[in-house]
Amino acid sequence: MSAKFDSYQKRRLQSSYFSVVISIALVLFMVGVLGLILLKSNSVANRVKEKVAITIFLNDQVTKSQINTFKEFIEKEPYTRKAIYISKTQAAKNYSKEIGEDFLKFLGTNPLKNGFDIYLNADFVTPEKMEEIEQKFLKNNFVADVSYDKPLINLLTKNINRISFWLLIVSGFFGLIAILLINSSIRLSIYSKRFNIKTMQMVGATKSFIRKPFIIQSIKLGFFGAIIALIGLAVMLYYLDKYMPSLYFLEDYKMLSILAGGVLIMAFIISWLSTFFATQRFLNLQTDELYY
């Protein structure tokens, strides 16, 4: 009879652990998907920003040697991702191709200027920083004029900020739900052992001694749940990359590292804190309060 009861208790305990792991895995998978959306939206926004160019037109008096020196100066600037020199001859060819006819035949001379298309690092593609860069170049004696699409930059910055704001709100909301769900699962698991906790306390065990095995067990369950969630995310990313290769899901190693690290850290912190406060609650209860 005792063996059957022990076997029953063991199966019940395993079932409880299994349900906690699955609950944690599902919640962390959801959080991982939200984190993926947040991280990838930032990556996509940066990719869009880095396609924006600011064009520098040079004075006709600038020599080839000075142009090379100026290019070296531009490439060393922190805002420069890449700088492409476009001669007035090449600019004329490009413009003729755009309009579909050779405008030089009508004008006789080339009115265009030598220049650079400077593609900026994403952090510098804002109205304020681009204005600073423009004013800095206009003070240079080599520069005749600076041109970029100001309305586009304003619209791009405004839309990216708006999207990022709402993504943060939604992610924060679902993150809170995730914490509450994981916390509830762990609390239910510990609730079934509340009499064991009180028995250990009555025989003189310290609170830290009682909490320790519960915290270790919960961290293990959280880790297993995180691994299952990461496997699910890996499968999802594989198919996303297969059908949407232009988003480079599997090539973005930084994003993948942040995502995996975030899921593991979240599992550890929530499991530890939930277990700590759940055991603390039962440790502070009176014996007759354990039945309610």
VENJOZI-V154329 format. One record per residue. N is the residue number from 1. RES is the residue in one letter. D_LAST is the distance of its C-alpha to the last C-alpha in Angstrom with 1 decimal. Layout:
BEGIN
n;res;d_last
N;RES;D_LAST
N;RES;D_LAST
END
This chain:
BEGIN
n;res;d_last
1;M;29.0
2;S;27.6
3;A;29.4
4;K;28.1
5;F;24.5
6;D;25.2
7;S;27.0
8;Y;24.1
9;Q;21.7
10;K;24.4
11;R;24.8
12;R;21.2
13;L;21.2
14;Q;24.4
15;S;23.2
16;S;20.3
17;Y;22.9
18;F;25.3
19;S;23.0
20;V;22.3
21;V;26.1
22;I;27.1
23;S;24.7
24;I;26.1
25;A;29.6
26;L;29.5
27;V;28.3
28;L;30.9
29;F;33.5
30;M;33.0
31;V;33.1
32;G;36.2
33;V;37.9
34;L;37.4
35;G;38.7
36;L;41.6
37;I;42.5
38;L;42.4
39;L;44.5
40;K;46.9
41;S;47.4
42;N;48.4
43;S;50.7
44;V;52.3
45;A;52.8
46;N;54.5
47;R;56.7
48;V;57.8
49;K;58.5
50;E;60.6
51;K;62.9
52;V;63.9
53;A;67.3
54;I;69.2
55;T;73.0
56;I;75.4
57;F;79.1
58;L;81.7
59;N;85.0
60;D;88.0
61;Q;89.5
62;V;86.7
63;T;88.2
64;K;86.8
65;S;86.3
66;Q;84.4
67;I;82.3
68;N;81.3
69;T;80.5
70;F;78.5
71;K;76.5
72;E;75.6
73;F;74.5
74;I;72.2
75;E;70.7
76;K;69.7
77;E;67.8
78;P;63.9
79;Y;63.6
80;T;65.9
81;R;64.5
82;K;68.0
83;A;71.3
84;I;73.9
85;Y;77.5
86;I;79.2
87;S;83.0
88;K;84.7
89;T;86.4
90;Q;83.2
91;A;81.7
92;A;84.7
93;K;84.2
94;N;80.6
95;Y;81.4
96;S;84.2
97;K;81.9
98;E;79.4
99;I;82.0
100;G;84.0
101;E;87.3
102;D;89.1
103;F;89.1
104;L;91.4
105;K;94.3
106;F;94.1
107;L;93.5
108;G;95.7
109;T;93.6
110;N;90.0
111;P;88.2
112;L;84.9
113;K;83.9
114;N;82.6
115;G;79.0
116;F;75.6
117;D;72.5
118;I;69.7
119;Y;66.3
120;L;63.6
121;N;60.4
122;A;57.4
123;D;56.3
124;F;59.6
125;V;59.6
126;T;58.7
127;P;61.0
128;E;61.1
129;K;61.8
130;M;64.3
131;E;66.1
132;E;66.4
133;I;67.8
134;E;70.3
135;Q;71.5
136;K;71.9
137;F;74.1
138;L;76.1
139;K;77.3
140;N;78.6
141;N;82.4
142;F;82.0
143;V;79.8
144;A;81.4
145;D;78.3
146;V;74.6
147;S;72.9
148;Y;69.4
149;D;67.5
150;K;65.8
151;P;64.3
152;L;62.8
153;I;61.2
154;N;59.8
155;L;58.3
156;L;57.0
157;T;55.3
158;K;53.8
159;N;52.4
160;I;51.0
161;N;49.2
162;R;47.8
163;I;46.6
164;S;45.1
165;F;43.3
166;W;41.5
167;L;40.8
168;L;39.1
169;I;37.0
170;V;36.0
171;S;35.3
172;G;33.2
173;F;31.1
174;F;30.6
175;G;30.1
176;L;27.2
177;I;25.7
178;A;26.3
179;I;24.5
180;L;21.4
181;L;21.5
182;I;22.1
183;N;19.4
184;S;16.9
185;S;18.3
186;I;18.1
187;R;14.6
188;L;13.6
189;S;15.9
190;I;14.5
191;Y;10.9
192;S;12.3
193;K;13.8
194;R;11.2
195;F;12.1
196;N;15.7
197;I;15.4
198;K;14.2
199;T;16.9
200;M;19.5
201;Q;18.8
202;M;19.1
203;V;22.4
204;G;23.8
205;A;23.5
206;T;23.9
207;K;21.6
208;S;24.4
209;F;25.0
210;I;21.4
211;R;21.4
212;K;24.8
213;P;24.4
214;F;21.5
215;I;23.7
216;I;26.7
217;Q;25.0
218;S;23.7
219;I;27.2
220;K;28.7
221;L;26.7
222;G;27.5
223;F;31.1
224;F;31.3
225;G;29.8
226;A;32.5
227;I;35.2
228;I;34.4
229;A;34.3
230;L;37.7
231;I;39.2
232;G;38.3
233;L;39.8
234;A;42.9
235;V;43.5
236;M;43.2
237;L;45.5
238;Y;48.0
239;Y;48.4
240;L;48.4
241;D;51.2
242;K;53.0
243;Y;53.1
244;M;53.3
245;P;55.3
246;S;56.5
247;L;53.1
248;Y;53.4
249;F;49.8
250;L;50.5
251;E;53.3
252;D;51.2
253;Y;50.1
254;K;48.8
255;M;46.4
256;L;45.2
257;S;44.6
258;I;42.7
259;L;40.6
260;A;39.8
261;G;39.2
262;G;36.9
263;V;34.7
264;L;34.5
265;I;33.8
266;M;31.1
267;A;29.4
268;F;29.6
269;I;28.5
270;I;25.5
271;S;24.3
272;W;24.9
273;L;23.3
274;S;20.2
275;T;19.6
276;F;20.4
277;F;18.0
278;A;15.1
279;T;15.8
280;Q;16.4
281;R;13.1
282;F;11.4
283;L;14.5
284;N;14.0
285;L;10.5
286;Q;10.8
287;T;10.3
288;D;8.2
289;E;5.7
290;L;5.6
291;Y;3.8
292;Y;0.0
END
